[in-house]
Amino acid sequence: MEQYTKAVMQHFMKPKNLGKIEKADAIGKLENERCGDMMVVYLKIGKRKNKKTNKEEEFIKDIKFQTLGCPAAIAASDVLCELVKGKSLKEAENINETSITKKLGGLPMIKVHCSVLGAKTLKNALENYRKKQKQK
């Protein structure tokens, strides 16, 4: 049986981004039907000037998660938040399961789906945000 890395255990035991954002600008919610893990991601979106282009851009000002799942799912959720906080929406879209797994120092093969769930839940939140913006 493969062991969890030290990083996985740290993020599982003491997640820094666990919680809910009241009046979130976007919420992503997905469930892995095979294992039963459920993940909710809350985004607070801000605006700033891009230093390179000098144009206004939207960025992830804050992100929180609520996850019902195994240690790998909780750790993947916490790392996802670390990876995207402060990033522009475009940069955040490039976060994928490989980015999450790498930041965790690896995951047992049987648990890689947890990082996939994290990446998909973020994309779901970003899609929901864009839909909401189009309706305004």
N, CA, C and O atoms as CSV, one atom per row, in Angstrom:
chain,resi,resn,atom,element,x,y,z
A,1,MET,N,N,0.840,-1.198,0.000
A,1,MET,CA,C,0.000,0.000,0.000
A,1,MET,C,C,0.878,1.252,0.000
A,1,MET,O,O,1.803,1.380,0.802
A,2,GLU,N,N,0.576,2.150,-0.894
A,2,GLU,CA,C,1.356,3.386,-0.981
A,2,GLU,C,C,1.013,4.320,0.179
A,2,GLU,O,O,-0.123,4.363,0.651
A,3,GLN,N,N,2.011,5.055,0.617
A,3,GLN,CA,C,1.846,6.001,1.713
A,3,GLN,C,C,1.528,7.396,1.167
A,3,GLN,O,O,1.856,7.726,0.027
A,4,TYR,N,N,0.886,8.198,2.003
A,4,TYR,CA,C,0.694,9.604,1.657
A,4,TYR,C,C,1.987,10.351,1.946
A,4,TYR,O,O,2.725,9.991,2.863
A,5,THR,N,N,2.263,11.393,1.161
A,5,THR,CA,C,3.444,12.220,1.389
A,5,THR,C,C,3.222,13.084,2.633
A,5,THR,O,O,2.104,13.219,3.130
A,6,LYS,N,N,4.309,13.654,3.110
A,6,LYS,CA,C,4.245,14.557,4.263
A,6,LYS,C,C,3.339,15.763,3.939
A,6,LYS,O,O,2.571,16.221,4.785
A,7,ALA,N,N,3.446,16.260,2.707
A,7,ALA,CA,C,2.627,17.408,2.284
A,7,ALA,C,C,1.144,17.062,2.318
A,7,ALA,O,O,0.335,17.878,2.761
A,8,VAL,N,N,0.768,15.864,1.858
A,8,VAL,CA,C,-0.634,15.449,1.891
A,8,VAL,C,C,-1.126,15.450,3.336
A,8,VAL,O,O,-2.203,15.968,3.631
A,9,MET,N,N,-0.338,14.872,4.229
A,9,MET,CA,C,-0.756,14.773,5.634
A,9,MET,C,C,-0.874,16.155,6.284
A,9,MET,O,O,-1.791,16.393,7.069
A,10,GLN,N,N,0.051,17.064,5.959
A,10,GLN,CA,C,-0.022,18.422,6.518
A,10,GLN,C,C,-1.285,19.146,6.058
A,10,GLN,O,O,-1.971,19.783,6.858
A,11,HIS,N,N,-1.586,19.043,4.765
A,11,HIS,CA,C,-2.775,19.723,4.239
A,11,HIS,C,C,-4.063,19.072,4.729
A,11,HIS,O,O,-5.084,19.745,4.869
A,12,PHE,N,N,-4.023,17.786,4.986
A,12,PHE,CA,C,-5.189,17.078,5.523
A,12,PHE,C,C,-5.415,17.435,6.992
A,12,PHE,O,O,-6.541,17.721,7.399
A,13,MET,N,N,-4.352,17.417,7.781
A,13,MET,CA,C,-4.475,17.648,9.223
A,13,MET,C,C,-4.734,19.122,9.575
A,13,MET,O,O,-5.450,19.419,10.531
A,14,LYS,N,N,-4.144,20.042,8.791
A,14,LYS,CA,C,-4.281,21.470,9.084
A,14,LYS,C,C,-4.545,22.268,7.808
A,14,LYS,O,O,-3.706,23.061,7.382
A,15,PRO,N,N,-5.703,22.056,7.208
A,15,PRO,CA,C,-6.005,22.819,5.982
A,15,PRO,C,C,-6.154,24.309,6.294
A,15,PRO,O,O,-6.828,24.686,7.253
A,16,LYS,N,N,-5.524,25.143,5.482
A,16,LYS,CA,C,-5.542,26.598,5.712
A,16,LYS,C,C,-6.726,27.284,5.045
A,16,LYS,O,O,-7.066,28.415,5.392
A,17,ASN,N,N,-7.352,26.608,4.093
A,17,ASN,CA,C,-8.386,27.254,3.286
A,17,ASN,C,C,-9.762,26.637,3.448
A,17,ASN,O,O,-10.650,26.847,2.623
A,18,LEU,N,N,-9.928,25.887,4.502
A,18,LEU,CA,C,-11.199,25.234,4.786
A,18,LEU,C,C,-12.222,26.281,5.221
A,18,LEU,O,O,-11.916,27.147,6.042
A,19,GLY,N,N,-13.422,26.204,4.678
A,19,GLY,CA,C,-14.466,27.130,5.091
A,19,GLY,C,C,-15.375,27.512,3.941
A,19,GLY,O,O,-15.351,26.923,2.861
A,20,LYS,N,N,-16.167,28.513,4.221
A,20,LYS,CA,C,-17.165,28.980,3.268
A,20,LYS,C,C,-17.033,30.492,3.152
A,20,LYS,O,O,-16.795,31.176,4.147
A,21,ILE,N,N,-17.185,31.012,1.941
A,21,ILE,CA,C,-17.189,32.460,1.740
A,21,ILE,C,C,-18.644,32.885,1.600
A,21,ILE,O,O,-19.328,32.506,0.649
A,22,GLU,N,N,-19.106,33.677,2.563
A,22,GLU,CA,C,-20.463,34.224,2.468
A,22,GLU,C,C,-20.487,35.217,1.307
A,22,GLU,O,O,-19.529,35.964,1.105
A,23,LYS,N,N,-21.550,35.224,0.566
A,23,LYS,CA,C,-21.704,36.103,-0.604
A,23,LYS,C,C,-20.566,35.900,-1.601
A,23,LYS,O,O,-20.007,36.863,-2.125
A,24,ALA,N,N,-20.231,34.639,-1.855
A,24,ALA,CA,C,-19.192,34.304,-2.836
A,24,ALA,C,C,-19.632,34.766,-4.218
A,24,ALA,O,O,-20.822,34.767,-4.533
A,25,ASP,N,N,-18.668,35.156,-5.034
A,25,ASP,CA,C,-18.967,35.559,-6.411
A,25,ASP,C,C,-19.230,34.350,-7.293
A,25,ASP,O,O,-19.903,34.456,-8.319
A,26,ALA,N,N,-18.698,33.202,-6.894
A,26,ALA,CA,C,-18.917,31.969,-7.657
A,26,ALA,C,C,-18.757,30.769,-6.733
A,26,ALA,O,O,-17.974,30.787,-5.784
A,27,ILE,N,N,-19.520,29.734,-7.038
A,27,ILE,CA,C,-19.444,28.481,-6.294
A,27,ILE,C,C,-19.370,27.339,-7.301
A,27,ILE,O,O,-20.140,27.288,-8.260
A,28,GLY,N,N,-18.443,26.438,-7.072
A,28,GLY,CA,C,-18.341,25.216,-7.870
A,28,GLY,C,C,-18.627,24.047,-6.954
A,28,GLY,O,O,-18.139,24.005,-5.825
A,29,LYS,N,N,-19.412,23.101,-7.428
A,29,LYS,CA,C,-19.775,21.966,-6.588
A,29,LYS,C,C,-19.826,20.713,-7.446
A,29,LYS,O,O,-20.583,20.637,-8.414
A,30,LEU,N,N,-19.007,19.730,-7.077
A,30,LEU,CA,C,-18.999,18.474,-7.823
A,30,LEU,C,C,-18.889,17.294,-6.863
A,30,LEU,O,O,-18.474,17.423,-5.712
A,31,GLU,N,N,-19.279,16.151,-7.389
A,31,GLU,CA,C,-19.215,14.916,-6.613
A,31,GLU,C,C,-18.611,13.830,-7.495
A,31,GLU,O,O,-18.927,13.734,-8.681
A,32,ASN,N,N,-17.753,13.026,-6.914
A,32,ASN,CA,C,-17.231,11.859,-7.611
A,32,ASN,C,C,-18.169,10.716,-7.272
A,32,ASN,O,O,-18.172,10.219,-6.146
A,33,GLU,N,N,-18.954,10.304,-8.233
A,33,GLU,CA,C,-19.983,9.289,-7.970
A,33,GLU,C,C,-19.393,7.925,-7.637
A,33,GLU,O,O,-20.038,7.122,-6.963
A,34,ARG,N,N,-18.176,7.654,-8.101
A,34,ARG,CA,C,-17.570,6.345,-7.816
A,34,ARG,C,C,-17.138,6.201,-6.366
A,34,ARG,O,O,-17.359,5.155,-5.755
A,35,CYS,N,N,-16.520,7.246,-5.805
A,35,CYS,CA,C,-16.007,7.117,-4.434
A,35,CYS,C,C,-16.848,7.874,-3.410
A,35,CYS,O,O,-16.726,7.639,-2.208
A,36,GLY,N,N,-17.707,8.786,-3.887
A,36,GLY,CA,C,-18.572,9.521,-2.971
A,36,GLY,C,C,-18.001,10.837,-2.468
A,36,GLY,O,O,-18.682,11.553,-1.734
A,37,ASP,N,N,-16.756,11.181,-2.844
A,37,ASP,CA,C,-16.183,12.463,-2.419
A,37,ASP,C,C,-17.018,13.611,-2.980
A,37,ASP,O,O,-17.460,13.574,-4.129
A,38,MET,N,N,-17.223,14.625,-2.153
A,38,MET,CA,C,-17.943,15.833,-2.579
A,38,MET,C,C,-17.072,17.047,-2.284
A,38,MET,O,O,-16.453,17.133,-1.223
A,39,MET,N,N,-17.027,17.984,-3.227
A,39,MET,CA,C,-16.204,19.171,-3.068
A,39,MET,C,C,-16.998,20.406,-3.458
A,39,MET,O,O,-17.697,20.422,-4.471
A,40,VAL,N,N,-16.876,21.440,-2.634
A,40,VAL,CA,C,-17.466,22.741,-2.938
A,40,VAL,C,C,-16.347,23.769,-2.845
A,40,VAL,O,O,-15.593,23.784,-1.871
A,41,VAL,N,N,-16.236,24.631,-3.860
A,41,VAL,CA,C,-15.231,25.689,-3.893
A,41,VAL,C,C,-15.952,27.028,-3.988
A,41,VAL,O,O,-16.844,27.206,-4.818
A,42,TYR,N,N,-15.560,27.963,-3.135
A,42,TYR,CA,C,-16.146,29.303,-3.102
A,42,TYR,C,C,-15.082,30.301,-3.578
A,42,TYR,O,O,-13.947,30.282,-3.102
A,43,LEU,N,N,-15.455,31.164,-4.513
A,43,LEU,CA,C,-14.527,32.163,-5.037
A,43,LEU,C,C,-15.000,33.577,-4.745
A,43,LEU,O,O,-16.186,33.886,-4.859
A,44,LYS,N,N,-14.065,34.425,-4.371
A,44,LYS,CA,C,-14.284,35.865,-4.273
A,44,LYS,C,C,-13.389,36.468,-5.353
A,44,LYS,O,O,-12.172,36.283,-5.332
A,45,ILE,N,N,-13.988,37.180,-6.286
A,45,ILE,CA,C,-13.260,37.730,-7.432
A,45,ILE,C,C,-13.026,39.222,-7.218
A,45,ILE,O,O,-13.925,39.960,-6.816
A,46,GLY,N,N,-11.802,39.643,-7.496
A,46,GLY,CA,C,-11.447,41.059,-7.401
A,46,GLY,C,C,-10.992,41.567,-8.760
A,46,GLY,O,O,-10.896,40.809,-9.725
A,47,LYS,N,N,-10.716,42.861,-8.817
A,47,LYS,CA,C,-10.210,43.466,-10.056
A,47,LYS,C,C,-8.919,44.207,-9.735
A,47,LYS,O,O,-8.770,44.806,-8.670
A,48,ARG,N,N,-7.993,44.150,-10.685
A,48,ARG,CA,C,-6.704,44.838,-10.540
A,48,ARG,C,C,-6.142,45.139,-11.924
A,48,ARG,O,O,-6.615,44.617,-12.934
A,49,LYS,N,N,-5.125,45.989,-11.946
A,49,LYS,CA,C,-4.443,46.279,-13.207
A,49,LYS,C,C,-3.340,45.266,-13.411
A,49,LYS,O,O,-2.537,45.009,-12.515
A,50,ASN,N,N,-3.312,44.691,-14.611
A,50,ASN,CA,C,-2.240,43.770,-14.969
A,50,ASN,C,C,-0.978,44.597,-15.190
A,50,ASN,O,O,-0.986,45.541,-15.980
A,51,LYS,N,N,0.107,44.248,-14.498
A,51,LYS,CA,C,1.345,45.036,-14.584
A,51,LYS,C,C,1.972,45.009,-15.970
A,51,LYS,O,O,2.610,45.978,-16.382
A,52,LYS,N,N,1.796,43.911,-16.687
A,52,LYS,CA,C,2.398,43.792,-18.023
A,52,LYS,C,C,1.583,44.521,-19.086
A,52,LYS,O,O,2.142,45.240,-19.914
A,53,THR,N,N,0.264,44.337,-19.063
A,53,THR,CA,C,-0.589,44.906,-20.116
A,53,THR,C,C,-1.206,46.238,-19.719
A,53,THR,O,O,-1.693,46.978,-20.575
A,54,ASN,N,N,-1.190,46.550,-18.426
A,54,ASN,CA,C,-1.794,47.767,-17.874
A,54,ASN,C,C,-3.314,47.797,-18.046
A,54,ASN,O,O,-3.942,48.846,-17.902
A,55,LYS,N,N,-3.898,46.634,-18.355
A,55,LYS,CA,C,-5.353,46.521,-18.487
A,55,LYS,C,C,-5.917,45.929,-17.210
A,55,LYS,O,O,-5.238,45.215,-16.473
A,56,GLU,N,N,-7.187,46.250,-16.970
A,56,GLU,CA,C,-7.848,45.691,-15.793
A,56,GLU,C,C,-8.120,44.206,-16.019
A,56,GLU,O,O,-8.532,43.796,-17.105
A,57,GLU,N,N,-7.884,43.403,-14.976
A,57,GLU,CA,C,-8.161,41.974,-15.058
A,57,GLU,C,C,-8.839,41.512,-13.770
A,57,GLU,O,O,-8.701,42.129,-12.714
A,58,GLU,N,N,-9.561,40.431,-13.889
A,58,GLU,CA,C,-10.182,39.826,-12.718
A,58,GLU,C,C,-9.240,38.774,-12.159
A,58,GLU,O,O,-8.549,38.076,-12.901
A,59,PHE,N,N,-9.226,38.674,-10.834
A,59,PHE,CA,C,-8.360,37.689,-10.195
A,59,PHE,C,C,-9.067,37.068,-8.996
A,59,PHE,O,O,-10.060,37.599,-8.499
A,60,ILE,N,N,-8.550,35.960,-8.551
A,60,ILE,CA,C,-9.133,35.268,-7.402
A,60,ILE,C,C,-8.570,35.891,-6.128
A,60,ILE,O,O,-7.434,35.645,-5.722
A,61,LYS,N,N,-9.423,36.707,-5.525
A,61,LYS,CA,C,-9.049,37.435,-4.320
A,61,LYS,C,C,-9.028,36.494,-3.115
A,61,LYS,O,O,-8.169,36.608,-2.241
A,62,ASP,N,N,-9.984,35.566,-3.081
A,62,ASP,CA,C,-10.036,34.589,-1.996
A,62,ASP,C,C,-10.718,33.325,-2.511
A,62,ASP,O,O,-11.529,33.361,-3.437
A,63,ILE,N,N,-10.365,32.217,-1.885
A,63,ILE,CA,C,-10.952,30.926,-2.242
A,63,ILE,C,C,-10.988,30.067,-0.984
A,63,ILE,O,O,-10.029,30.028,-0.213
A,64,LYS,N,N,-12.098,29.389,-0.792
A,64,LYS,CA,C,-12.281,28.472,0.343
A,64,LYS,C,C,-12.906,27.198,-0.195
A,64,LYS,O,O,-13.460,27.173,-1.294
A,65,PHE,N,N,-12.809,26.142,0.599
A,65,PHE,CA,C,-13.401,24.873,0.184
A,65,PHE,C,C,-14.087,24.169,1.346
A,65,PHE,O,O,-13.774,24.395,2.515
A,66,GLN,N,N,-15.018,23.325,0.991
A,66,GLN,CA,C,-15.641,22.371,1.908
A,66,GLN,C,C,-15.623,21.042,1.163
A,66,GLN,O,O,-16.203,20.919,0.084
A,67,THR,N,N,-14.961,20.058,1.739
A,67,THR,CA,C,-14.835,18.760,1.079
A,67,THR,C,C,-15.211,17.654,2.041
A,67,THR,O,O,-14.785,17.627,3.196
A,68,LEU,N,N,-16.009,16.758,1.539
A,68,LEU,CA,C,-16.356,15.547,2.274
A,68,LEU,C,C,-15.644,14.421,1.534
A,68,LEU,O,O,-16.037,14.047,0.429
A,69,GLY,N,N,-14.594,13.885,2.152
A,69,GLY,CA,C,-13.838,12.852,1.474
A,69,GLY,C,C,-12.651,12.377,2.284
A,69,GLY,O,O,-12.525,12.671,3.472
A,70,CYS,N,N,-11.806,11.655,1.633
A,70,CYS,CA,C,-10.629,11.052,2.252
A,70,CYS,C,C,-9.531,12.107,2.454
A,70,CYS,O,O,-9.670,13.240,1.993
A,71,PRO,N,N,-8.438,11.737,3.144
A,71,PRO,CA,C,-7.326,12.679,3.326
A,71,PRO,C,C,-6.813,13.269,2.015
A,71,PRO,O,O,-6.500,14.458,1.959
A,72,ALA,N,N,-6.721,12.459,0.962
A,72,ALA,CA,C,-6.219,12.965,-0.321
A,72,ALA,C,C,-7.154,14.020,-0.911
A,72,ALA,O,O,-6.688,15.001,-1.490
A,73,ALA,N,N,-8.456,13.830,-0.770
A,73,ALA,CA,C,-9.428,14.795,-1.311
A,73,ALA,C,C,-9.344,16.125,-0.561
A,73,ALA,O,O,-9.399,17.190,-1.175
A,74,ILE,N,N,-9.211,16.064,0.747
A,74,ILE,CA,C,-9.114,17.284,1.553
A,74,ILE,C,C,-7.801,18.000,1.260
A,74,ILE,O,O,-7.782,19.221,1.106
A,75,ALA,N,N,-6.700,17.247,1.183
A,75,ALA,CA,C,-5.401,17.839,0.871
A,75,ALA,C,C,-5.405,18.465,-0.524
A,75,ALA,O,O,-4.883,19.564,-0.712
A,76,ALA,N,N,-5.986,17.776,-1.496
A,76,ALA,CA,C,-6.056,18.308,-2.866
A,76,ALA,C,C,-6.859,19.603,-2.907
A,76,ALA,O,O,-6.507,20.529,-3.638
A,77,SER,N,N,-7.930,19.675,-2.130
A,77,SER,CA,C,-8.761,20.891,-2.070
A,77,SER,C,C,-7.960,22.053,-1.502
A,77,SER,O,O,-8.016,23.164,-2.030
A,78,ASP,N,N,-7.214,21.802,-0.427
A,78,ASP,CA,C,-6.440,22.855,0.222
A,78,ASP,C,C,-5.327,23.361,-0.696
A,78,ASP,O,O,-5.097,24.566,-0.798
A,79,VAL,N,N,-4.644,22.437,-1.358
A,79,VAL,CA,C,-3.568,22.808,-2.280
A,79,VAL,C,C,-4.126,23.569,-3.483
A,79,VAL,O,O,-3.508,24.522,-3.955
A,80,LEU,N,N,-5.276,23.155,-3.971
A,80,LEU,CA,C,-5.928,23.878,-5.066
A,80,LEU,C,C,-6.072,25.350,-4.685
A,80,LEU,O,O,-5.747,26.236,-5.475
A,81,CYS,N,N,-6.556,25.602,-3.479
A,81,CYS,CA,C,-6.743,26.983,-3.014
A,81,CYS,C,C,-5.422,27.742,-3.004
A,81,CYS,O,O,-5.366,28.894,-3.432
A,82,GLU,N,N,-4.365,27.107,-2.520
A,82,GLU,CA,C,-3.048,27.757,-2.495
A,82,GLU,C,C,-2.565,28.089,-3.903
A,82,GLU,O,O,-1.985,29.149,-4.139
A,83,LEU,N,N,-2.810,27.178,-4.826
A,83,LEU,CA,C,-2.338,27.369,-6.196
A,83,LEU,C,C,-3.046,28.511,-6.921
A,83,LEU,O,O,-2.434,29.177,-7.756
A,84,VAL,N,N,-4.313,28.749,-6.621
A,84,VAL,CA,C,-5.065,29.753,-7.400
A,84,VAL,C,C,-5.248,31.099,-6.715
A,84,VAL,O,O,-5.550,32.089,-7.381
A,85,LYS,N,N,-5.072,31.158,-5.410
A,85,LYS,CA,C,-5.278,32.438,-4.715
A,85,LYS,C,C,-4.321,33.499,-5.264
A,85,LYS,O,O,-3.108,33.295,-5.296
A,86,GLY,N,N,-4.881,34.631,-5.693
A,86,GLY,CA,C,-4.086,35.720,-6.243
A,86,GLY,C,C,-3.851,35.624,-7.739
A,86,GLY,O,O,-3.304,36.553,-8.334
A,87,LYS,N,N,-4.244,34.539,-8.354
A,87,LYS,CA,C,-4.036,34.351,-9.791
A,87,LYS,C,C,-5.176,35.005,-10.579
A,87,LYS,O,O,-6.301,35.128,-10.094
A,88,SER,N,N,-4.851,35.420,-11.809
A,88,SER,CA,C,-5.907,35.926,-12.693
A,88,SER,C,C,-6.795,34.745,-13.053
A,88,SER,O,O,-6.398,33.591,-12.890
A,89,LEU,N,N,-7.996,35.033,-13.542
A,89,LEU,CA,C,-8.901,33.950,-13.925
A,89,LEU,C,C,-8.290,33.105,-15.037
A,89,LEU,O,O,-8.463,31.887,-15.066
A,90,LYS,N,N,-7.573,33.756,-15.951
A,90,LYS,CA,C,-6.907,33.018,-17.038
A,90,LYS,C,C,-5.865,32.058,-16.479
A,90,LYS,O,O,-5.790,30.901,-16.891
A,91,GLU,N,N,-5.063,32.548,-15.537
A,91,GLU,CA,C,-4.034,31.693,-14.920
A,91,GLU,C,C,-4.680,30.546,-14.154
A,91,GLU,O,O,-4.198,29.414,-14.189
A,92,ALA,N,N,-5.763,30.844,-13.470
A,92,ALA,CA,C,-6.450,29.819,-12.672
A,92,ALA,C,C,-6.996,28.701,-13.559
A,92,ALA,O,O,-7.027,27.539,-13.155
A,93,GLU,N,N,-7.425,29.060,-14.764
A,93,GLU,CA,C,-7.948,28.052,-15.690
A,93,GLU,C,C,-6.901,27.010,-16.069
A,93,GLU,O,O,-7.243,25.894,-16.461
A,94,ASN,N,N,-5.638,27.370,-15.953
A,94,ASN,CA,C,-4.555,26.456,-16.318
A,94,ASN,C,C,-4.171,25.491,-15.199
A,94,ASN,O,O,-3.336,24.610,-15.403
A,95,ILE,N,N,-4.763,25.645,-14.036
A,95,ILE,CA,C,-4.480,24.719,-12.935
A,95,ILE,C,C,-5.182,23.405,-13.269
A,95,ILE,O,O,-6.375,23.381,-13.569
A,96,ASN,N,N,-4.431,22.328,-13.211
A,96,ASN,CA,C,-5.009,21.022,-13.515
A,96,ASN,C,C,-4.605,19.995,-12.454
A,96,ASN,O,O,-3.912,20.314,-11.488
A,97,GLU,N,N,-5.053,18.766,-12.658
A,97,GLU,CA,C,-4.768,17.724,-11.665
A,97,GLU,C,C,-3.270,17.482,-11.494
A,97,GLU,O,O,-2.822,17.134,-10.401
A,98,THR,N,N,-2.493,17.663,-12.559
A,98,THR,CA,C,-1.045,17.476,-12.466
A,98,THR,C,C,-0.428,18.528,-11.552
A,98,THR,O,O,0.450,18.211,-10.750
A,99,SER,N,N,-0.882,19.784,-11.664
A,99,SER,CA,C,-0.379,20.863,-10.798
A,99,SER,C,C,-0.649,20.528,-9.333
A,99,SER,O,O,0.216,20.707,-8.475
A,100,ILE,N,N,-1.856,20.042,-9.057
A,100,ILE,CA,C,-2.256,19.723,-7.681
A,100,ILE,C,C,-1.437,18.549,-7.146
A,100,ILE,O,O,-0.900,18.616,-6.041
A,101,THR,N,N,-1.344,17.479,-7.926
A,101,THR,CA,C,-0.604,16.290,-7.501
A,101,THR,C,C,0.867,16.619,-7.255
A,101,THR,O,O,1.463,16.156,-6.282
A,102,LYS,N,N,1.441,17.422,-8.145
A,102,LYS,CA,C,2.855,17.802,-8.015
A,102,LYS,C,C,3.090,18.586,-6.721
A,102,LYS,O,O,4.056,18.329,-6.001
A,103,LYS,N,N,2.203,19.540,-6.432
A,103,LYS,CA,C,2.341,20.364,-5.221
A,103,LYS,C,C,2.216,19.504,-3.955
A,103,LYS,O,O,2.779,19.842,-2.914
A,104,LEU,N,N,1.486,18.407,-4.051
A,104,LEU,CA,C,1.336,17.491,-2.916
A,104,LEU,C,C,2.500,16.505,-2.807
A,104,LEU,O,O,2.552,15.708,-1.870
A,105,GLY,N,N,3.426,16.554,-3.754
A,105,GLY,CA,C,4.539,15.619,-3.738
A,105,GLY,C,C,4.140,14.234,-4.208
A,105,GLY,O,O,4.822,13.246,-3.935
A,106,GLY,N,N,3.019,14.177,-4.923
A,106,GLY,CA,C,2.522,12.916,-5.451
A,106,GLY,C,C,1.356,12.370,-4.656
A,106,GLY,O,O,1.151,12.725,-3.495
A,107,LEU,N,N,0.602,11.507,-5.296
A,107,LEU,CA,C,-0.532,10.808,-4.672
A,107,LEU,C,C,-0.466,9.349,-5.091
A,107,LEU,O,O,-0.004,9.043,-6.190
A,108,PRO,N,N,-0.923,8.442,-4.231
A,108,PRO,CA,C,-1.028,7.047,-4.668
A,108,PRO,C,C,-1.930,6.989,-5.910
A,108,PRO,O,O,-2.897,7.745,-6.000
A,109,MET,N,N,-1.629,6.116,-6.851
A,109,MET,CA,C,-2.408,6.026,-8.095
A,109,MET,C,C,-3.911,5.922,-7.835
A,109,MET,O,O,-4.715,6.500,-8.566
A,110,ILE,N,N,-4.275,5.201,-6.816
A,110,ILE,CA,C,-5.694,5.003,-6.501
A,110,ILE,C,C,-6.365,6.288,-5.992
A,110,ILE,O,O,-7.589,6.344,-5.874
A,111,LYS,N,N,-5.561,7.322,-5.690
A,111,LYS,CA,C,-6.098,8.580,-5.155
A,111,LYS,C,C,-5.937,9.771,-6.108
A,111,LYS,O,O,-6.305,10.892,-5.757
A,112,VAL,N,N,-5.400,9.544,-7.290
A,112,VAL,CA,C,-5.201,10.639,-8.250
A,112,VAL,C,C,-6.533,11.294,-8.626
A,112,VAL,O,O,-6.569,12.478,-8.961
A,113,HIS,N,N,-7.621,10.530,-8.573
A,113,HIS,CA,C,-8.937,11.101,-8.902
A,113,HIS,C,C,-9.295,12.270,-7.990
A,113,HIS,O,O,-10.124,13.104,-8.356
A,114,CYS,N,N,-8.687,12.345,-6.813
A,114,CYS,CA,C,-8.957,13.460,-5.891
A,114,CYS,C,C,-8.445,14.780,-6.470
A,114,CYS,O,O,-9.097,15.815,-6.333
A,115,SER,N,N,-7.281,14.743,-7.114
A,115,SER,CA,C,-6.761,15.969,-7.732
A,115,SER,C,C,-7.576,16.329,-8.972
A,115,SER,O,O,-7.737,17.507,-9.290
A,116,VAL,N,N,-8.090,15.318,-9.671
A,116,VAL,CA,C,-8.957,15.560,-10.825
A,116,VAL,C,C,-10.235,16.264,-10.362
A,116,VAL,O,O,-10.695,17.210,-11.002
A,117,LEU,N,N,-10.798,15.802,-9.260
A,117,LEU,CA,C,-12.007,16.420,-8.705
A,117,LEU,C,C,-11.746,17.882,-8.354
A,117,LEU,O,O,-12.596,18.738,-8.603
A,118,GLY,N,N,-10.578,18.176,-7.778
A,118,GLY,CA,C,-10.219,19.560,-7.437
A,118,GLY,C,C,-10.174,20.449,-8.661
A,118,GLY,O,O,-10.760,21.532,-8.669
A,119,ALA,N,N,-9.481,19.999,-9.694
A,119,ALA,CA,C,-9.353,20.787,-10.927
A,119,ALA,C,C,-10.715,21.001,-11.586
A,119,ALA,O,O,-11.012,22.100,-12.055
A,120,LYS,N,N,-11.534,19.969,-11.624
A,120,LYS,CA,C,-12.860,20.075,-12.244
A,120,LYS,C,C,-13.790,20.983,-11.443
A,120,LYS,O,O,-14.596,21.710,-12.024
A,121,THR,N,N,-13.685,20.947,-10.125
A,121,THR,CA,C,-14.545,21.795,-9.289
A,121,THR,C,C,-14.174,23.263,-9.477
A,121,THR,O,O,-15.053,24.124,-9.524
A,122,LEU,N,N,-12.876,23.553,-9.583
A,122,LEU,CA,C,-12.439,24.925,-9.866
A,122,LEU,C,C,-12.993,25.376,-11.215
A,122,LEU,O,O,-13.539,26.474,-11.323
A,123,LYS,N,N,-12.859,24.551,-12.230
A,123,LYS,CA,C,-13.369,24.913,-13.562
A,123,LYS,C,C,-14.887,25.135,-13.520
A,123,LYS,O,O,-15.404,26.030,-14.189
A,124,ASN,N,N,-15.587,24.330,-12.744
A,124,ASN,CA,C,-17.029,24.491,-12.569
A,124,ASN,C,C,-17.348,25.848,-11.939
A,124,ASN,O,O,-18.279,26.526,-12.373
A,125,ALA,N,N,-16.590,26.246,-10.928
A,125,ALA,CA,C,-16.801,27.541,-10.278
A,125,ALA,C,C,-16.542,28.686,-11.256
A,125,ALA,O,O,-17.300,29.655,-11.295
A,126,LEU,N,N,-15.469,28.574,-12.048
A,126,LEU,CA,C,-15.147,29.625,-13.022
A,126,LEU,C,C,-16.221,29.719,-14.108
A,126,LEU,O,O,-16.584,30.819,-14.527
A,127,GLU,N,N,-16.730,28.573,-14.563
A,127,GLU,CA,C,-17.819,28.567,-15.553
A,127,GLU,C,C,-19.068,29.226,-14.975
A,127,GLU,O,O,-19.727,30.019,-15.647
A,128,ASN,N,N,-19.388,28.894,-13.734
A,128,ASN,CA,C,-20.559,29.487,-13.084
A,128,ASN,C,C,-20.406,30.995,-12.946
A,128,ASN,O,O,-21.375,31.737,-13.107
A,129,TYR,N,N,-19.197,31.449,-12.648
A,129,TYR,CA,C,-18.934,32.884,-12.528
A,129,TYR,C,C,-19.168,33.573,-13.885
A,129,TYR,O,O,-19.815,34.618,-13.949
A,130,ARG,N,N,-18.643,32.987,-14.952
A,130,ARG,CA,C,-18.782,33.593,-16.277
A,130,ARG,C,C,-20.245,33.645,-16.726
A,130,ARG,O,O,-20.689,34.623,-17.328
A,131,LYS,N,N,-20.980,32.576,-16.423
A,131,LYS,CA,C,-22.424,32.563,-16.759
A,131,LYS,C,C,-23.145,33.691,-16.029
A,131,LYS,O,O,-23.983,34.387,-16.603
A,132,LYS,N,N,-22.808,33.856,-14.765
A,132,LYS,CA,C,-23.426,34.909,-13.944
A,132,LYS,C,C,-23.115,36.288,-14.497
A,132,LYS,O,O,-23.974,37.170,-14.491
A,133,GLN,N,N,-21.883,36.482,-14.977
A,133,GLN,CA,C,-21.469,37.776,-15.518
A,133,GLN,C,C,-22.213,38.092,-16.820
A,133,GLN,O,O,-22.561,39.245,-17.073
A,134,LYS,N,N,-22.452,37.080,-17.634
A,134,LYS,CA,C,-23.171,37.271,-18.907
A,134,LYS,C,C,-24.623,37.664,-18.663
A,134,LYS,O,O,-25.225,38.367,-19.476
A,135,GLN,N,N,-25.183,37.213,-17.552
A,135,GLN,CA,C,-26.578,37.503,-17.240
A,135,GLN,C,C,-26.786,38.915,-16.711
A,135,GLN,O,O,-27.914,39.403,-16.651
A,136,LYS,N,N,-25.708,39.559,-16.333
A,136,LYS,CA,C,-25.827,40.923,-15.774
A,136,LYS,C,C,-26.074,41.952,-16.839
A,136,LYS,O,O,-26.197,43.138,-16.535
